[in-house]
Amino acid sequence: MGDTADTIRLIVSELATNAVQHTFGQSPTFTVDLRLDRDVEFYLGVTDSHPRRPQRLPAAVRQDNGRGMAIIRALAKEHGGRLGVSPTPDGGKTVSIALPWPVPAQA
């Protein structure tokens, strides 16, 4: 569980950072939605009001930018999950991940 919790923390951090940095100050607020269906999946969505969709930016060798979505996608895939981007009714977007949620074996 510790590895999954660390992964979720990193994904939340990356998505929130992207919502702030890559909307060029045009989306002053964002929301984080967490849902757990104990038998199926963990859902995490970060919604902002800016219409710009995330883009894979070329990351220069000595720069730390441009890697956020690649990291999120790789982490989601590594844990058997998926990454999604969907428009919101007010013109913004939600970037989300869904991870399978294992049910602990009962003794």
Residue pairs with C-beta under 8 A, 6 or more apart in sequence:
4 79
4 99
7 75
7 78
7 79
8 42
8 44
8 99
10 71
10 75
11 44
11 72
11 75
11 76
11 97
12 32
12 44
12 46
14 68
14 69
14 71
14 72
15 32
15 44
15 46
15 68
15 72
15 95
16 30
16 32
16 46
17 68
18 46
18 54
18 68
18 69
18 95
19 27
19 30
19 46
19 48
19 95
20 30
22 52
22 54
23 48
23 50
23 52
24 50
26 49
26 50
27 48
27 49
27 50
27 92
28 49
29 48
29 49
30 46
30 47
30 48
30 49
31 46
31 47
32 44
32 45
32 46
33 43
33 44
33 45
33 46
33 47
33 94
33 96
34 42
34 43
34 44
35 42
35 43
36 42
36 43
36 101
37 43
37 101
38 101
38 103
39 101
39 103
40 100
40 101
41 81
41 98
41 99
41 100
41 101
42 98
42 99
42 100
42 101
43 96
43 97
43 98
44 96
44 97
44 98
44 99
45 94
45 95
45 96
46 94
46 95
46 96
47 88
47 92
47 93
47 94
48 92
48 93
49 88
49 90
49 91
49 92
50 92
50 93
51 87
51 91
51 92
51 93
52 93
53 85
53 93
54 69
54 85
54 95
55 69
56 66
56 69
56 70
57 65
57 66
58 66
59 65
59 66
59 67
60 66
69 83
72 83
72 95
72 97
73 83
75 97
76 82
76 83
76 97
76 98
76 99
79 99
79 100
80 99
80 100
81 97
81 98
81 99
81 100
82 97
82 98
83 95
83 96
83 97
84 94
84 95
84 96
84 97
84 98
85 93
85 94
85 95
85 96
86 93
86 94
86 96
87 93
88 94
